[in-house]
Amino acid sequence: MPKIDFATIKPILAGPAEYHPYVAPIYRGEHVEIQRGKYRRGEAAKRHSHPEEQIVYLLEGRLTASIGDEEFEVTAGQGYHVPPNTPHNLTVIEDIEMLSFKNGFST
């Protein structure tokens, strides 16, 4: 399936509910996962880590991210990188739309 239409992908839980209780369309290839997420102001992903490297690109909105010991604000057109097994969390300041890329996925 070379063409991916996120409008037709059934949203699934984006992570374990204890730290990320939201659903989003997620496409999983053999070695890469991409998520197109839309989250509302005040929503958050609690501090967690995973074995996959993750890169997030913000299409619109604004959030605060905490990666390891660093905390910073991310706005549309910016992103952030989470190395494998690094504790991180985020809080949505303004409604966002984002793309999240991971090298693999946990089930």
N, C-alpha and C positions, 0 to 999 in steps of 0.2 A: 504494500500500500504506500506508494511514493507521495501521494497528495494527502495532506492532513487538513481537515476542516474542523476547527475547534467548536464551531456551532453545532456539529453533529456528535461530538464526544460527550457521553453521559458523565456528568460530574461525579467524582468519587471523593472520599475522605482524603484530604491533602497530607495528612500525617496522623500519627496516633492521637486519638481524641484527648488524651490527658494533657497534651501541650499544644495541639493545633486542631480544634474541633470544627473545621470548616471544610466545605466541599468545593471542588474546582475541576474543570476539565483537565485531564492529565493524559498525555500521550507517552507511551513507553515503548522504546525500541529495544534492541538486544542489549545495548550498553549505555543508553542515554535516556533521560526522562526530561520532558518539558511540561511545565504547568502554566496555564494562563489563569491567573487569579484576579478576582475583583473582591476587595474587602472594604468595609465601611469604617468610618471614623470611630475610634475607640476599640476596635477589634485588635487582638494581639495574639502572637504566638509565644507561649511561655518558653523560658530558657530550656534548651535541649541541645543535643548533639546527635550526629549520625555519621556513619562511616563514609558517606559520599561527599565529594567536593561539590559545592553549590555556588552558582553565580546567579544573582538576581538583577534584573533590569526593570526599572520603574517607567512605565509608559505614561502614567498620569498620577497626580496626587503627591502626598508627602508622608513620610514615616520616620520614626526613630529606630535605628538598629543598634544593637549591642553585639559585637563580635569579639569573643575573648574578653580582654580588658578595655577595649575601645567602644565608645558610644558616640554616635554621630547622626545627623539628619540627612535623609536622602530625598531628593526631589525628582520630578519627571525629567528623563534624559540622563539620569545617573543610575548607578547600581552599586552592588557590593559583592565581595567574594568571601565565602566561608570555607576555609580549609577543612579537610576531613577531621572528624572527632573534635571539633572546636565548639564549645558552648556558645550559643547565640539565641537571641530573641528579638522581637520587633513589636512596635506599637504603631498603629495607623493614626496619623494626625489629621489628614484629610483623605477622603475616599480615594482608593488607589486602584489602578489596574497594573499588573506586573507580569513579567515572564520569569520563571524560575527554571534553571537548567541544572541537572545533576548527572554525574557520571555513574549511572546505575541507580538502583533503588532498593530500599528495604521493604520487606512485606510484613 
